[in-house]
Amino acid sequence: MSATTTASPSIVIIGAGFAGICMAIQLRKAGIHDFVILEAAARVGGTWRDNTYPGCACDIPSHLYSYSFEPRTSWSRKYSPQPEILDYIEHCVDKYELDPHLHLGVTVTRAVFDEVSARWELEAADGRRWSARAVVAGLGALRVPAIPELPGIERFQGAAFHSARWDHSVDLRGKRVAVVGTGASAIQFVPAIAPEVAQLTLFQRTPPWILPKADRAFREGEKAFFGRFPGLERVYRKALYWKHEATAFGFVRHPRFLKVAERMARQHIKASIADPALRAKVTPSFSIGCKRILISNDYYPALNRPNVEVRTDGIAEVRERSVVTGEGREIEVDAILYGTGFAVADFLAPMEVRGIGGRELSEAWRDGAQAYLGTAVAGFPNFFMIIGPNTGLGHNSMVFMIEAHVHYILQCVQSIVGGVRTLEVREDAQERFNRSLQAQMRGTVWQTGCQSWYLDDHGRNFTLWPSYTWAFWLRTRRVRREDYVAA
């Protein structure tokens, strides 16, 4: 398709990670083939394509972090490493014959709803255009790296990169490395690179709560057993689901029950770190669960290494070959690595989305991102999100939530393909839903006082689902027609 040609599929899916691929598979299963998947990268996979840092792995068990309709019995470990998850996504693309629908290297910059034609007009960075009856955004929140603005970083002459943009051309062996941040990626790559570097200085702002990781390799007999008896694999998956779901009682109803997990985390520190000063540095002062709980067996041991130093005084300045700490100490470094997570405040940035009357989505969200079931936004008909505002999790598998979203959106899309011109969530339904959601949020552990990326500038949690995942599953089984305006 040339830059001046406008293609006209019924549905455009934006993003080819777990969410977008799941939507595409279910469209095909429903007999809907008039759709395209637009992906900015040159390969599918989403966050599992982008994050290739050493030690990258999932913190949800493999058999649960996969589609319910596409089980894999050959996972190598209880918690899959990144290459296996990426391979799984690519396998699904091949098995469900999605290649003809895929358009790689397409960065959608603009999506505008045309009220006359009732179509979404999309434009890519290279000038290509699409016109669609409906748009499904499956972009995910963990995709735009959050990089702190360190004073003087522009002068730094060494390598500097984020964990999600790992530069494999940089050989860190024997180098002096500064790591900024102690998020989920840092606790995986720090143990992986610590034995190889000459010196690793870890700049920690807030220590995370970390629990032991019950990980091991699956035995060949176990994998063969799952393959021979697929029903047992499904039972195992359900057992994993309910084990994780049980912890939601502490997260969303009675945070005091998480004290058991906190005792386990404190014991993990005590068993792993002998130095009292280092123990004090890595022990959080907030309630466990208020920020994301992490799992690792090798992070604390890595901090014990003689070539690793944990600093809590921050970085005051970056110079050509060094960093100056908040206490004024100058430390020579060859590389700066960011383990600082992602910018999640704007779910669809930097894409411009304009709905009825030309209103931009960022304007609709000026007081904070919100949607109906994290999926639809009033004023933006025939536009749907997978894992939009308040549908993230702190305790269970996001793939479960993705499948629930897709089931719901498929019903909406089928209505549109079947003849409904526009389908738009009612503003009063959206407001009612979000009032109820925020009321539920008040009793959760995430509102116990810590500062986290779950919260916006007003202290409102705009990322997480404040209830059980089965409750979201129930809410998405059927589209409440009374909550929508169909034309």
C-alpha positions in Angstrom: 0.0 0.0 0.0 1.4 3.4 -1.0 1.5 6.4 1.3 -1.4 8.0 -0.6 -3.6 4.9 -0.6 -6.2 4.4 2.1 -7.1 0.8 2.9 -10.5 0.1 4.3 -10.7 -3.0 6.6 -13.6 -3.4 8.9 -11.3 -3.6 12.0 -7.9 -2.2 12.8 -6.0 -3.8 15.7 -3.1 -1.7 16.9 -0.3 -3.7 18.6 0.9 -7.3 18.1 1.7 -8.3 21.7 -0.4 -10.7 23.8 -3.4 -8.4 23.6 -3.5 -7.7 19.9 -2.7 -11.3 18.9 -5.5 -12.6 21.1 -8.0 -10.2 19.6 -7.0 -11.3 16.1 -7.2 -15.0 16.9 -10.7 -14.6 18.3 -11.9 -12.6 15.3 -10.8 -15.4 13.0 -12.5 -18.0 15.2 -15.7 -15.9 15.0 -15.4 -15.9 11.2 -14.4 -12.3 10.9 -11.4 -12.0 8.5 -11.6 -8.4 7.4 -9.1 -6.9 9.8 -5.5 -5.8 10.0 -2.9 -5.7 12.8 -0.7 -2.6 12.8 2.6 -3.1 14.7 5.3 -0.4 15.0 8.1 -2.9 15.4 9.6 -5.2 12.9 8.5 -8.3 14.9 5.5 -9.4 17.0 5.8 -9.9 20.7 5.1 -6.6 22.5 6.9 -6.3 25.8 8.4 -9.8 25.3 10.0 -8.6 22.1 11.3 -5.3 23.6 12.7 -6.6 26.9 15.8 -8.7 26.1 17.9 -7.8 29.0 20.0 -10.5 30.8 17.8 -12.5 33.1 14.5 -11.4 31.7 11.7 -13.7 32.8 8.1 -13.7 33.8 6.9 -13.5 37.4 3.7 -15.4 36.7 4.0 -19.2 36.2 4.3 -20.3 32.6 1.2 -22.5 32.5 -0.9 -19.5 33.6 0.8 -16.8 31.6 -0.5 -18.2 28.3 -3.8 -18.3 26.4 -6.3 -20.7 27.9 -7.2 -21.9 24.4 -3.6 -22.5 23.4 -1.8 -24.5 26.2 1.8 -25.3 26.0 3.1 -28.4 27.8 6.7 -28.0 27.0 7.6 -24.9 29.1 11.2 -25.4 30.3 10.6 -23.8 33.7 7.9 -23.0 36.1 8.6 -19.3 35.3 9.4 -18.8 31.6 12.4 -16.9 30.4 11.7 -14.1 27.8 12.8 -16.1 24.7 10.3 -18.9 25.4 7.4 -16.4 25.8 8.3 -14.6 22.6 8.5 -18.0 20.8 5.1 -18.8 22.2 3.6 -15.6 20.8 5.2 -16.3 17.4 3.9 -19.8 17.5 0.3 -18.5 17.9 0.8 -16.1 15.0 1.8 -19.1 12.8 -0.8 -21.5 14.0 -3.7 -19.2 13.6 -2.5 -17.9 10.3 -2.2 -14.2 11.2 0.6 -13.3 8.9 -1.7 -12.1 6.1 -3.3 -9.6 8.5 0.0 -8.3 9.9 1.6 -5.0 8.9 4.9 -4.5 10.6 6.9 -1.3 10.9 3.7 0.7 11.1 3.7 3.4 13.8 0.1 4.8 14.0 0.4 8.5 14.9 -3.2 9.6 14.5 -6.7 8.1 14.7 -9.7 10.5 14.0 -13.3 9.5 14.0 -15.2 10.8 10.9 -18.8 11.4 12.1 -20.2 11.5 8.5 -18.9 8.1 7.5 -18.8 6.7 11.0 -15.3 5.4 10.3 -12.0 5.8 12.0 -9.3 7.4 9.8 -5.8 6.3 10.9 -2.5 7.6 9.7 0.9 6.1 10.1 4.3 7.9 10.5 5.2 7.0 7.0 2.0 8.5 5.5 0.1 5.3 5.0 -3.6 5.4 5.9 -6.4 3.1 7.0 -10.1 3.6 7.3 -11.9 1.3 9.7 -15.4 0.6 11.1 -13.8 -0.2 14.5 -10.4 0.2 16.2 -9.0 -2.0 18.9 -6.0 -0.7 20.7 -3.9 -3.5 22.2 -0.8 -1.4 23.0 -0.2 -2.2 26.7 1.0 0.1 29.4 4.5 -1.2 29.8 6.1 0.0 26.5 7.4 3.6 26.9 10.5 3.6 29.0 10.6 6.0 31.9 14.0 7.6 32.0 14.9 10.1 34.7 16.4 13.4 33.7 19.7 13.2 35.4 21.6 16.5 35.6 24.5 16.5 33.1 23.5 13.2 31.4 24.1 14.8 28.0 27.8 15.1 28.8 28.2 11.4 29.7 30.6 9.7 27.2 29.9 6.1 28.2 26.9 3.9 27.3 23.5 4.7 28.7 20.3 2.7 28.0 17.1 1.5 29.6 16.5 -2.2 30.4 13.7 -2.3 27.8 16.1 -1.0 25.1 19.1 -3.1 26.1 22.1 -2.4 23.9 23.7 -5.9 23.3 26.6 -4.3 21.4 27.9 -3.0 24.7 30.2 -5.5 26.4 29.8 -4.9 30.2 32.5 -7.4 31.2 35.1 -5.7 33.4 33.2 -2.4 33.2 32.2 0.0 36.0 28.4 0.2 35.9 25.9 2.4 37.5 22.3 1.0 37.8 19.5 3.5 38.4 16.4 2.0 39.9 15.3 -1.2 41.6 12.2 -2.2 39.8 11.1 -5.5 38.4 13.7 -5.5 35.6 16.6 -4.4 37.8 16.1 -7.2 40.2 16.5 -9.6 37.2 19.4 -8.0 35.3 21.5 -7.0 38.4 22.2 -10.6 39.4 22.8 -11.5 35.7 25.5 -8.9 35.2 27.0 -8.5 38.7 29.5 -11.5 38.3 30.8 -10.0 35.0 31.3 -6.3 35.8 34.2 -4.8 37.6 32.0 -2.6 39.8 28.3 -2.2 40.1 26.8 0.8 41.9 23.1 0.4 42.5 21.2 3.7 43.1 18.0 2.8 45.0 15.3 5.3 45.7 12.8 3.0 47.4 13.5 -0.7 48.1 10.8 -3.2 46.9 9.4 -6.0 48.8 10.8 -9.3 47.4 9.6 -12.8 48.0 11.4 -16.0 47.2 10.7 -17.4 43.7 9.5 -20.9 43.6 11.1 -21.6 40.3 12.7 -24.7 38.9 13.1 -26.6 35.6 10.3 -28.9 34.6 11.5 -32.5 34.3 11.1 -34.2 31.0 8.7 -36.7 32.5 6.5 -33.9 33.8 6.4 -32.3 30.3 5.6 -35.6 28.7 2.9 -36.3 31.3 1.2 -32.9 30.6 1.4 -33.6 26.9 -0.2 -37.1 27.2 -2.9 -36.0 29.6 -4.0 -32.4 28.5 -6.8 -32.5 31.1 -4.3 -32.5 33.9 -2.5 -29.5 32.4 -5.8 -27.6 32.6 -6.3 -28.7 36.2 -2.8 -27.5 37.0 -3.5 -24.2 35.3 -6.7 -23.7 37.3 -4.8 -24.6 40.5 -2.3 -21.9 39.7 -5.0 -19.4 39.0 -6.9 -20.0 42.3 -3.6 -19.9 44.2 -2.9 -16.4 42.9 -6.5 -15.3 43.1 -6.6 -16.2 46.8 -4.1 -13.4 47.5 -6.5 -10.8 46.2 -8.3 -11.1 49.5 -5.4 -9.3 51.1 -4.8 -6.8 48.2 -8.4 -5.6 47.7 -10.3 -6.4 50.9 -8.2 -6.8 54.0 -4.6 -5.7 53.7 -3.7 -6.9 57.2 -3.8 -10.4 55.8 -0.7 -9.5 53.7 1.3 -9.4 57.0 2.0 -13.1 56.5 3.7 -12.3 53.1 5.6 -9.4 54.8 7.0 -11.8 57.4 8.1 -14.1 54.6 9.8 -11.1 52.8 11.5 -10.0 56.0 12.8 -13.6 56.6 14.0 -13.6 53.0 16.1 -10.5 53.7 17.4 -12.0 56.9 18.3 -15.3 55.3 20.0 -13.7 52.3 21.9 -10.7 53.8 24.1 -10.8 56.8 25.3 -7.1 56.9 22.9 -5.1 59.1 23.5 -1.9 57.2 22.6 -3.5 53.9 19.6 -5.1 55.4 18.3 -1.8 56.6 18.8 -0.3 53.1 16.8 -3.0 51.3 14.0 -3.2 53.9 10.9 -1.2 52.7 9.0 1.1 55.1 5.6 0.8 53.3 3.0 -1.9 53.6 3.7 -4.9 51.4 1.6 -4.9 48.3 1.3 -1.1 48.2 3.9 -1.2 45.4 4.4 -4.2 43.1 5.6 -7.3 45.0 8.6 -8.8 43.3 10.0 -12.4 43.3 13.7 -13.4 43.2 16.1 -15.8 44.7 19.3 -14.2 43.4 18.9 -10.5 43.8 19.8 -10.2 47.5 22.8 -12.6 47.1 24.0 -10.3 44.2 24.0 -7.3 46.6 26.4 -9.2 48.9 29.1 -9.3 46.3 32.2 -7.3 47.0 31.9 -5.5 43.7 28.3 -4.3 44.3 27.4 -1.2 46.3 23.9 -0.1 47.1 23.5 3.7 47.5 20.4 5.5 48.7 21.6 9.2 48.3 20.7 9.5 44.6 22.6 11.1 41.7 23.3 14.8 42.0 25.2 15.1 38.7 26.5 13.1 35.8 29.9 14.0 34.3 31.8 12.8 31.3 33.0 9.6 32.9 31.5 9.6 36.3 28.4 10.2 38.5 28.3 12.4 41.6 26.2 11.1 44.4 23.8 13.1 46.5 26.5 13.1 49.3 29.1 14.5 46.9 31.1 11.3 46.2 32.3 11.0 42.6 32.2 7.5 41.2 33.8 6.6 37.9 31.5 4.6 35.6 31.7 3.3 32.0 27.9 2.7 31.6 24.6 3.8 33.1 21.7 1.4 33.0 18.1 2.4 33.8 15.9 0.0 35.6 13.2 2.6 36.1 10.1 1.1 34.6 7.7 2.7 32.2 5.6 5.8 31.7 2.1 4.6 32.1 0.1 7.8 32.7 -1.0 8.0 29.0 -2.1 4.6 27.8 -2.0 5.4 24.1 0.8 8.0 23.9 2.2 9.3 21.6 -0.7 8.4 19.3 -3.3 11.2 18.8 -6.9 10.0 19.2 -9.8 12.3 18.3 -13.4 11.3 18.7 -16.8 13.1 18.3 -16.4 16.8 17.7 -12.7 16.4 17.2 -12.2 16.0 21.0 -8.8 14.5 21.8 -8.5 11.6 24.2 -5.8 13.4 26.2 -8.3 16.3 26.8 -11.0 13.8 27.9 -8.4 12.4 30.3 -7.1 15.8 31.5 -8.2 14.9 35.1 -6.9 11.3 34.8 -7.4 8.4 32.5 -10.7 6.5 32.9 -12.9 4.2 30.8 -15.9 1.9 31.1 -14.5 -1.5 32.1 -11.1 -0.2 30.9 -12.4 -0.7 27.4 -14.6 2.1 26.0 -14.6 5.9 26.5 -17.7 8.1 26.1 -17.3 10.3 23.0 -15.2 7.7 21.1 -17.6 5.3 19.4 -16.4 2.1 17.9 -13.0 2.5 19.7 -12.0 -0.2 22.2 -9.0 -0.8 24.4 -7.5 -4.0 25.8 -6.1 -3.4 29.3 -7.1 0.2 29.5 -7.4 2.2 32.7 -7.9 0.3 35.9 -7.6 -3.2 34.5 -4.0 -4.0 35.5 -3.2 -6.5 38.2 -1.0 -6.9 41.2 -1.7 -10.5 41.9 -2.6 -12.6 38.9 -2.1 -13.2 35.2 -2.7 -10.4 32.8 -3.3 -12.9 30.1 -6.5 -13.9 31.9 -7.6 -10.2 31.9 -6.7 -9.9 28.2 -8.9 -12.8 27.3 -11.8 -11.3 29.3 -11.4 -8.0 27.5 -11.2 -9.7 24.1 -14.4 -11.7 24.8 -16.2 -8.5 25.6 -14.8 -6.5 22.7 -15.6 -9.3 20.2 -19.3 -8.9 21.1 -19.1 -5.2 20.4 -17.3 -5.7 17.1 -19.8 -8.3 16.0 -22.6 -5.8 16.5 -20.7 -3.3 14.4 -19.9 -5.8 11.6 -23.5 -7.0 11.8 -24.9 -3.6 10.9 -24.7 -1.2 14.0 -23.3 2.0 12.6 -21.9 3.3 15.9 -21.6 1.9 19.4 -20.7 4.4 22.1 -20.7 3.9 25.9 -23.0 6.3 27.7 -21.2 9.0 29.7 -23.4 8.4 32.7 -22.6 4.7 32.6 -18.9 5.4 32.4 -19.1 7.9 35.4 -21.2 5.4 37.4 -18.7 2.6 36.8 -15.7 4.8 37.8 -17.4 6.1 40.9 -18.0 2.6 42.0 -14.5 1.5 41.1 -12.8 4.3 43.0 -15.1 3.6 46.0 -13.8 0.0 45.9 -10.2 1.3 45.6 -10.4 3.0 49.0 -10.1 -0.2 51.0 -7.2 -1.7 49.0 -3.6 -2.0 50.0 -2.6 0.3 47.1 -4.2 3.2 49.0 -2.2 2.7 52.2 0.1 5.7 51.7 3.0 4.8 49.4 3.9 6.5 46.2 3.9 4.2 43.2 3.4 4.2 39.5 -0.1 2.9 40.1 -1.1 6.4 41.1 -1.6 9.6 39.0 -0.6 13.1 40.1 -3.7 13.4 42.2 -3.1 10.2 44.1 -5.8 8.3 42.2 -5.1 4.7 41.2 -5.7 4.6 37.5 -4.0 1.4 36.7 -5.3 -1.5 38.8 -8.5 -3.5 39.0 -9.7 -3.2 42.7 -11.4 -6.5 42.9 -11.0 -10.2 42.0 -10.2 -11.2 38.4 -13.2 -13.5 38.4 -15.4 -10.4 39.1 -14.0 -8.8 36.0 -14.6 -12.0 34.0 -18.2 -11.9 35.1 -18.6 -8.3 34.1 -17.3 -8.9 30.6 -19.4 -12.0 29.8 -22.2 -9.9 28.3 -22.4 -6.4 26.9 -25.0 -4.4 28.8 -26.8 -2.7 25.9 -28.4 -0.2 28.3 -24.9 1.2 29.0 -24.4 2.0 25.3 -25.9 4.2 22.6 -26.3 2.2 19.3 -27.0 4.1 16.1 
